[in-house]
Amino acid sequence: MATVRFLTGITTTGTPHLGNYVGSIRPSVRASQTPGVESFYFLADYHALIKIDDPARIQRSTLEIAASWLAAGLNPEQVTFYRQSDIPEIPELTWFLTCVTGKGVLNRAHAYKASVDKNTAAGVDPDADVTAGLFMYPVLMGADILLFNAHKVPVGRDQIQHIEMARDMAASFNHRYGEHFVPPQAEIEEAVATLPGLDGRKMSKSYDNTIPLFASREQLKKLISGIVTDSRAPGEPKDTEGSALFQIYQAFATPEETAALRQSFADGIAWGEAKNVLFERIDREIAPMRETYEALINNPARIEAILLAGRDKARQIATPFMGRVRQAVGLRNLQGAATASAGKAAKTAVAAFKQYREKDGQFYFKLVDAKGGVLLQSLGFSSPKAAGQCIAQLVQDGATALVALAHQLEPASDLQEATGALMEIQRSKA
C-alpha cells in the first residue's frame, strides 16, 4: 500500500477555537493514526504576518496552537510537526512558484477580490491597504503544500480555491521543468467543513464569534448560552436547517445523537435545554484534553524542543528536494555548464511538444521541429491532463495515434514529416 501524505497548518493569529478543532485538528490527528499515512503539521507564522503586526500575539498564538495539536493527540514521534518559519526552503520555493504563476490567477483569489470589492464599494483605490503579502498569500500556501508533495490537504470548503491554485502551480512548474510536484487534493469532512460561530456566521477570529477550544467548563457554558437563536418558545417545533446550535452539535455528535436532537427540535425543545445538551456534548470530548493543554502551556521550553526536532525532520525532506528543484530551474554549479550546453544542443536536434494555455482558457499543444516549425497543432482541451494524455499517446503509438486522434488535431501540413518526428522522439527516449 502506497504512503499517502497529509499536510495541514493553522495560522498563528489567535487562540485556537472549536472551528479549528473540528475542521482541521481533529480530522488531521485521526488521519495521522491511519496506516499508510504520512502526516505533516505546521504552525503558519509566515501567514500570520499578513494579518497581524503584534509580535507578542503571534508568539502567544504559536504556543497555544502547538499545545492544542499536542493535547489533541498529535504524536511528534509519528508525524512531522514544525514551525513554518523554521523551514527556509518554503520562502525559496515561494519565489520559484511566483515565477510560474500568472497574475490573473492571483487576481481571482477570494481574499484579494473581497478587499478590492470592499474598496470599490467605498469609492477608494481598489488596491488601497492591500499588501503584496495578501496578494501573494496563495503562492505561499502553494509552497507549503508542494514542498512536501502532499497528496491530501484537510481544509474548509472556503479554502478549496487555494488547493486548486496549488494544483495549477504544480502543473505550470512541471510543464516547464519536468515532473517534480504532486498535484494535491482537498480533503473535506462535509458535515464539519465550516463551523458556525456564536452569531451564525463562520466561526472566525475576524468576526469575534469564536468558542476557544480549551475554554474552562464555566466559560464554555457561558459562551454556548450566548449562541444566537430565534424567538420560538418551548413547545414550538424548531428548524435544524440554518441553526448554528444544531450544526455545532452535529460536528461533535454521533449519527444517533444527531438524530435524537433533530427529533427534539421537532418536538419543541426549549432553547435553554438545547444549549445545555450542546454544552455537555462538547465538554465530554474536550475535557480530557484540558489538563494536558494546561501543562504544555506552562512548559514552553518543552514545546520549543519538539518544534526544533520537527524542523530537523522536515528539512531532511525539504533540503534535498529543493536541491533538485534548483537544479531543474538552472541554479547550478557552473562547472557543469559546458556539458549541459552540449546536452541541450543534442536535445534541440529532436522535435518536441510544446504545451500551453490560451486566453480562451483552453489547453493546447503543438509539435515543432528543431528549427521551430510547427508540424502538428492540437485543438483545445479542457484540462492540461487531457492534453498531456494525447501527447503521451502520440509519442507511444506514432503514426497509429495520428489517425486515431485526428479529431483532436488541426490538419497537418505534412503527416509524413510529423510521423518521422514522432519516431525520432521515440528513439530519443529509448
C-alpha positions in Angstrom: 0.0 0.0 0.0 1.5 3.3 -1.1 2.0 6.0 1.5 -0.4 9.0 1.4 0.9 12.3 2.6 -1.5 14.6 4.6 -0.5 18.2 5.3 -2.2 20.9 7.2 -1.4 24.1 9.1 -3.1 26.7 11.3 -2.3 30.4 11.1 -0.9 31.8 14.3 -3.1 34.8 14.7 -5.1 33.9 17.8 -6.3 31.3 20.3 -7.5 28.0 18.7 -11.2 27.6 18.6 -13.7 24.9 18.1 -13.8 25.6 14.3 -10.1 24.9 14.1 -10.6 21.7 16.0 -13.4 20.1 14.0 -12.2 21.5 10.7 -8.5 20.8 10.9 -7.0 19.5 14.1 -9.3 16.6 14.8 -9.5 15.1 11.3 -5.8 15.5 10.8 -4.9 13.8 14.1 -7.2 10.9 13.1 -5.5 10.8 9.7 -2.1 10.6 11.4 -3.2 7.4 13.1 -4.2 5.7 9.9 -1.9 3.0 8.5 -0.2 4.1 5.3 -0.5 7.8 6.1 2.5 10.2 6.5 1.4 13.4 8.2 2.8 17.0 8.2 1.6 19.6 10.6 2.8 23.2 10.8 2.3 26.5 12.5 1.7 29.0 9.8 3.5 32.0 11.3 4.6 33.5 8.0 0.9 33.7 7.0 0.2 35.4 10.3 2.4 38.3 9.3 -0.1 39.1 6.5 -2.9 39.8 9.1 -1.2 40.7 12.4 1.5 43.2 13.3 1.6 42.4 17.0 4.7 40.2 17.7 3.6 39.2 21.2 0.3 37.9 19.8 1.9 35.8 17.1 4.3 34.3 19.7 1.5 33.5 22.1 -0.7 32.1 19.4 2.2 29.8 18.2 2.5 28.5 21.7 -1.3 27.9 22.1 -1.8 26.2 18.7 1.2 23.9 19.3 -0.1 23.0 22.7 -3.6 22.4 21.1 -2.2 20.0 18.5 -0.3 18.0 21.1 -3.2 17.9 23.6 -5.5 16.7 20.9 -3.3 13.6 20.5 -0.7 14.6 17.9 2.4 12.4 18.4 5.5 14.2 17.2 7.4 10.9 17.0 4.9 9.6 14.4 4.4 12.8 12.4 6.4 15.8 11.1 5.4 18.8 13.3 7.2 22.1 12.6 7.0 25.9 12.6 6.7 27.3 9.1 9.4 30.0 9.7 11.9 27.3 10.7 12.0 26.0 7.1 13.9 28.3 4.8 13.1 26.2 1.8 9.5 27.4 2.0 10.1 31.1 1.0 12.6 30.0 -1.6 10.0 27.7 -3.2 7.5 30.6 -2.9 9.7 32.6 -5.3 10.1 29.8 -7.8 6.3 29.3 -7.9 5.8 33.1 -8.2 7.8 32.9 -11.4 5.4 30.4 -13.0 2.1 31.7 -11.6 0.0 34.1 -13.7 -1.0 37.4 -12.1 -4.5 36.7 -13.5 -4.8 33.6 -11.3 -4.0 35.6 -8.2 -6.4 38.4 -9.2 -9.2 35.8 -8.7 -8.2 34.7 -5.2 -11.2 35.2 -2.8 -9.4 37.2 -0.2 -7.9 39.7 -2.7 -11.2 40.0 -4.6 -13.0 40.7 -1.3 -10.6 43.5 -0.5 -10.9 45.0 -4.0 -14.7 44.8 -3.9 -14.8 46.5 -0.5 -12.6 49.3 -1.6 -14.5 49.7 -4.8 -17.8 50.0 -2.9 -16.2 52.6 -0.7 -15.1 54.6 -3.7 -11.4 54.4 -3.0 -8.5 52.9 -4.9 -9.2 49.2 -5.5 -5.8 48.3 -4.0 -5.9 50.6 -1.0 -4.4 48.9 2.0 -3.9 45.7 0.0 -0.3 44.4 0.7 1.7 42.3 -1.6 1.6 39.7 1.2 -2.2 39.4 0.9 -2.0 39.2 -2.9 0.7 36.5 -2.8 -0.9 34.5 0.0 -2.0 31.7 -2.3 1.6 31.2 -3.6 3.0 30.9 -0.1 0.3 28.4 0.7 1.2 26.5 -2.6 4.8 26.4 -1.4 3.7 25.0 2.0 1.9 22.1 0.2 4.2 21.4 -2.7 7.5 21.4 -0.8 6.4 18.2 0.8 4.4 16.9 -2.2 1.3 16.4 0.0 -1.4 14.3 -1.6 -4.3 15.5 0.6 -4.8 18.8 2.4 -7.6 18.9 5.0 -9.3 22.3 4.5 -12.7 24.0 5.0 -14.8 24.5 1.9 -13.8 28.1 1.7 -10.2 27.1 1.2 -10.7 24.8 -1.8 -9.7 27.5 -4.2 -6.2 27.6 -2.7 -5.8 23.9 -3.3 -6.9 24.3 -6.9 -4.3 27.1 -7.3 -1.6 24.9 -5.8 -2.5 22.2 -8.4 -2.2 24.9 -11.2 1.2 25.9 -9.8 2.4 22.3 -9.8 1.2 21.8 -13.4 2.8 25.0 -14.6 6.1 24.2 -13.0 6.1 20.6 -14.1 5.3 21.6 -17.7 8.4 23.9 -17.8 10.9 21.9 -15.8 9.7 18.3 -15.7 7.7 16.3 -13.1 8.7 17.5 -9.6 5.4 18.2 -7.9 2.4 16.1 -7.0 -1.0 17.9 -7.6 -2.7 18.0 -4.2 -6.3 17.3 -3.4 -8.6 19.0 -0.8 -9.8 16.7 1.9 -13.1 17.9 3.4 -15.4 16.4 6.0 -18.7 17.6 4.5 -20.6 17.9 7.8 -18.0 20.0 9.6 -16.1 21.8 6.8 -17.0 25.2 8.2 -18.3 25.5 11.7 -20.7 28.4 12.5 -19.9 30.8 15.3 -21.9 32.3 18.1 -23.7 34.7 15.7 -24.3 32.1 13.0 -21.6 33.3 10.6 -18.5 31.2 10.0 -16.6 30.8 13.3 -13.7 33.1 12.8 -11.3 35.3 14.9 -12.1 38.0 12.4 -15.8 38.1 13.4 -15.0 37.7 17.2 -17.6 34.9 17.4 -15.4 32.0 18.4 -15.5 29.5 21.2 -11.9 28.9 22.4 -11.0 25.2 22.1 -9.8 24.9 25.7 -12.1 27.4 27.4 -12.8 26.4 31.0 -16.0 24.4 31.7 -17.6 27.6 33.1 -16.5 29.8 30.2 -17.6 27.2 27.7 -21.1 27.0 29.2 -21.4 30.8 29.2 -20.3 31.2 25.6 -22.7 28.4 24.4 -25.6 30.1 26.2 -24.9 33.2 24.0 -25.4 31.4 20.7 -28.0 33.3 18.7 -31.3 31.5 18.2 -34.8 32.5 17.1 -37.7 33.5 19.3 -39.6 30.3 19.2 -40.9 29.3 22.6 -40.7 26.0 24.4 -43.1 23.5 22.8 -42.9 25.1 19.3 -41.1 23.0 16.7 -37.7 24.3 15.7 -35.8 24.1 12.4 -32.5 22.4 12.3 -31.8 24.0 8.9 -29.7 27.1 9.4 -29.4 26.6 13.2 -25.9 27.3 14.4 -26.6 25.4 17.6 -27.6 22.2 15.7 -24.7 22.5 13.2 -22.2 22.7 16.0 -23.7 19.8 17.9 -23.7 17.7 14.7 -19.9 18.3 14.4 -19.4 16.6 17.7 -22.2 14.1 18.0 -22.6 10.5 16.6 -25.3 10.0 13.9 -27.6 8.5 16.6 -27.1 11.5 18.9 -27.7 13.9 16.0 -30.9 12.1 15.1 -32.1 12.3 18.7 -31.6 16.1 18.8 -33.2 16.5 15.5 -36.3 14.8 16.9 -36.1 17.0 20.0 -36.1 20.1 17.7 -39.3 18.8 16.0 -40.8 18.2 19.4 -40.2 21.8 20.5 -37.2 21.5 22.9 -36.6 24.8 24.8 -33.5 26.7 23.5 -32.0 26.7 27.0 -32.3 22.9 27.2 -30.8 22.5 23.7 -27.9 24.7 24.6 -27.2 22.6 27.7 -27.3 19.4 25.5 -24.7 21.0 23.2 -22.5 22.2 26.2 -22.4 18.7 27.8 -21.6 17.0 24.4 -18.7 19.3 23.6 -17.3 19.2 27.2 -17.4 15.4 27.1 -15.0 15.4 24.2 -12.8 18.4 25.2 -12.5 17.9 29.0 -10.0 15.0 28.9 -7.6 17.2 26.8 -7.7 20.3 29.0 -5.2 19.1 31.6 -2.6 18.2 29.0 -3.1 21.5 27.3 -2.6 23.5 30.5 0.6 21.5 31.4 2.0 22.2 27.9 1.2 25.9 28.0 3.1 26.2 31.3 6.2 24.5 29.8 7.0 26.4 26.6 10.6 25.0 26.6 9.2 21.6 26.0 7.2 22.8 23.0 10.2 24.6 21.6 12.3 21.5 21.8 9.5 19.5 20.0 9.3 22.1 17.2 13.1 22.2 16.7 13.1 18.4 16.4 10.3 18.7 13.9 12.3 21.3 11.9 15.2 18.9 11.5 12.9 16.1 10.5 11.1 18.4 7.9 14.4 19.7 6.4 15.7 16.2 5.9 13.0 16.1 3.2 12.9 19.7 2.1 16.6 20.4 1.7 17.5 17.6 -0.8 14.2 18.2 -2.7 14.9 21.9 -3.1 18.4 20.9 -4.3 16.7 19.0 -7.2 14.3 21.9 -7.9 17.2 24.4 -8.0 19.0 22.1 -10.4 15.8 21.9 -12.6 15.4 25.7 -13.0 19.1 26.2 -13.8 20.5 27.4 -10.4 23.5 25.1 -10.8 27.2 24.7 -10.2 29.0 26.4 -13.2 31.5 23.5 -13.6 28.8 21.5 -15.5 27.9 24.4 -17.8 29.8 23.1 -20.9 28.4 19.6 -20.5 24.9 21.0 -20.0 25.2 23.2 -23.1 26.3 20.2 -25.2 23.3 18.2 -23.9 20.9 21.0 -24.7 22.2 21.2 -28.2 21.7 17.5 -28.7 18.1 17.7 -27.4 17.2 20.6 -29.7 18.1 18.4 -32.7 14.9 16.4 -31.9 11.4 17.7 -32.4 9.5 18.5 -29.3 6.0 19.0 -28.0 5.1 22.4 -26.5 2.1 22.6 -24.2 0.4 25.9 -23.3 -2.8 27.7 -22.4 -4.6 30.3 -24.5 -6.7 33.3 -23.4 -9.9 31.2 -24.1 -9.0 29.1 -21.1 -8.3 26.0 -23.2 -5.1 24.0 -23.2 -3.2 23.3 -26.4 -0.1 21.6 -27.7 2.0 21.7 -30.8 4.8 19.5 -32.2 7.7 21.6 -33.5 10.8 20.6 -35.4 14.4 21.6 -34.4 14.0 24.9 -36.2 10.7 25.8 -34.6 8.5 24.8 -37.5 5.0 23.6 -36.5 4.4 20.0 -37.6 1.2 19.4 -35.6 -1.2 21.7 -33.9 -3.9 20.5 -31.5 -7.4 21.8 -30.9 -8.3 23.0 -27.4 -8.6 20.7 -24.4 -10.5 21.5 -21.1 -7.5 20.5 -18.9 -3.7 20.1 -19.1 -4.1 16.5 -18.1 -6.3 15.7 -21.2 -3.7 17.4 -23.5 -0.9 15.5 -21.8 -2.6 12.2 -22.3 -3.0 13.0 -26.0 0.7 13.8 -26.3 1.6 10.6 -24.5 -0.5 8.6 -26.9 1.2 10.2 -29.9 4.7 9.6 -28.5 3.8 5.9 -27.7 1.9 5.0 -30.9 3.3 7.4 -33.5 1.5 7.1 -36.9 -1.3 5.0 -35.5 -2.1 7.7 -32.9 -2.1 10.3 -35.7 -5.1 8.6 -37.3 -6.9 7.7 -34.0 -6.5 11.3 -32.7 -7.2 13.1 -35.9 -10.3 14.7 -34.4 -8.1 16.4 -31.8 -5.7 17.9 -34.2 -5.7 20.6 -36.9 -4.8 19.3 -40.3 -1.0 18.8 -40.5 0.9 20.3 -43.4 2.9 17.1 -43.8 1.8 14.0 -42.0 4.8 12.1 -43.2 7.1 14.7 -41.6 5.1 14.6 -38.4 5.4 10.8 -38.3 9.1 10.9 -38.8 9.4 13.4 -35.9 7.4 11.2 -33.6 9.7 8.3 -34.5 12.7 10.5 -33.6 11.2 11.3 -30.2 10.6 7.6 -29.6 14.2 6.8 -30.4 15.5 9.6 -28.1 13.5 8.2 -25.2 14.6 4.6 -25.8 
